[in-house]
């Protein structure tokens, strides 16, 4: 009887040992999965941080370009306002190559020229 009992105890102990090993394997797998998840989260946070830095740098560049454009527009407006005071006409007509006695200026420009004399 004792041999049957001893055999049953050995069998129970073997089952118990297998269960313990199975539990250890499961726990080690769970720990490995948790470690991997934590590593992925850290990598994700780092990539987000880098993307935010890039976005902020691009936004700063865009702001600088907007400032340059607004400055250029302001300068253009100032120059245009000063030029409008003088009513300068930049039209230049050269004398006709066929007839050197007449110019190719429009008749309105010729009239203004005559009035000034």
C-alpha positions as CSV (number, residue, x, y, z in Angstrom):
1,X,0.0,0.0,0.0
2,X,2.8,2.3,0.8
3,X,4.3,1.7,-2.6
4,X,0.9,2.7,-4.2
5,X,0.8,5.7,-2.0
6,X,4.4,6.6,-2.7
7,X,3.7,6.3,-6.4
8,X,0.6,8.5,-6.1
9,X,2.6,11.0,-4.1
10,X,5.4,11.0,-6.7
11,X,2.8,11.5,-9.4
12,X,1.1,14.4,-7.5
13,X,4.5,16.0,-6.9
14,X,5.4,15.7,-10.6
15,X,2.1,17.3,-11.6
16,X,2.7,20.0,-9.0
17,X,6.2,20.6,-10.3
18,X,4.9,20.9,-13.9
19,X,2.2,23.4,-12.8
20,X,4.9,25.5,-11.0
21,X,7.1,25.4,-14.1
22,X,4.1,26.4,-16.3
23,X,3.3,29.2,-13.9
24,X,6.9,30.4,-14.0
25,X,7.0,30.3,-17.8
26,X,3.7,32.2,-18.0
27,X,5.0,34.8,-15.5
28,X,8.3,35.2,-17.4
29,X,6.3,35.6,-20.6
30,X,4.1,38.2,-19.0
31,X,7.1,40.1,-17.7
32,X,8.7,40.0,-21.1
33,X,5.5,41.3,-22.7
34,X,5.3,44.1,-20.1
35,X,8.9,45.1,-20.7
36,X,8.3,45.2,-24.4
37,X,5.2,47.4,-23.9
38,X,7.1,49.7,-21.7
39,X,9.9,50.0,-24.2
40,X,7.4,50.8,-27.0
41,X,5.8,53.4,-24.8
42,X,9.1,55.1,-24.2
43,X,10.0,55.0,-27.9
44,X,6.5,56.5,-28.7
45,X,7.0,59.3,-26.2
46,X,10.4,60.1,-27.6
47,X,9.2,60.2,-31.1
48,X,6.3,62.4,-30.1
49,X,8.7,64.7,-28.3
50,X,10.9,64.9,-31.4
51,X,7.9,65.6,-33.7
52,X,6.8,68.4,-31.4
53,X,10.2,69.9,-31.5
54,X,10.2,69.8,-35.3
55,X,6.7,71.3,-35.4
56,X,7.8,74.2,-33.1
57,X,10.9,74.8,-35.2
58,X,8.8,74.9,-38.4
59,X,6.3,77.3,-36.7
60,X,9.1,79.6,-35.7
61,X,10.4,79.6,-39.2
62,X,6.9,80.4,-40.6
63,X,6.5,83.2,-38.1
64,X,9.9,84.7,-39.1
65,X,8.9,84.5,-42.8
66,X,5.5,86.1,-42.1
67,X,7.4,88.9,-40.3
68,X,9.7,89.4,-43.3
69,X,6.7,89.5,-45.6
70,X,4.9,92.1,-43.5
71,X,8.0,94.2,-43.3
72,X,8.5,94.0,-47.0
73,X,4.8,95.0,-47.6
74,X,5.2,97.9,-45.2
75,X,8.3,99.1,-47.0
76,X,6.5,98.7,-50.4
77,X,3.6,100.8,-49.1
78,X,5.9,103.6,-47.9
79,X,7.8,103.7,-51.2
80,X,4.5,103.6,-53.1
81,X,3.1,106.5,-51.0
82,X,6.2,108.6,-51.6
83,X,6.3,107.8,-55.3
84,X,2.6,108.8,-55.7
85,X,3.5,112.4,-54.6
86,X,5.7,112.9,-57.5
87,X,3.6,111.3,-60.3
88,X,6.6,110.2,-62.1
89,X,6.1,108.7,-65.5
90,X,8.9,106.3,-66.4
91,X,7.9,106.0,-70.1
92,X,10.8,106.7,-72.4
93,X,10.5,106.9,-76.1
94,X,13.4,107.2,-78.4
95,X,13.5,109.2,-81.6
96,X,12.3,107.3,-84.7
97,X,15.3,105.8,-86.6
98,X,13.6,106.8,-89.8
99,X,12.9,110.4,-88.9
100,X,15.3,112.0,-86.5
101,X,13.3,115.3,-86.3
102,X,10.3,113.7,-84.6
103,X,10.0,111.6,-81.5
104,X,7.7,108.8,-80.7
105,X,6.4,110.4,-77.6
106,X,2.6,110.3,-77.1
107,X,0.8,113.5,-78.1
108,X,-0.3,114.1,-74.5
109,X,3.4,114.1,-73.4
110,X,4.2,116.6,-76.2
111,X,1.4,118.9,-75.1
112,X,2.7,118.9,-71.5
113,X,6.1,119.6,-72.8
114,X,4.8,122.6,-74.8
115,X,2.9,124.0,-71.8
116,X,6.1,124.0,-69.7
117,X,7.8,126.3,-72.1
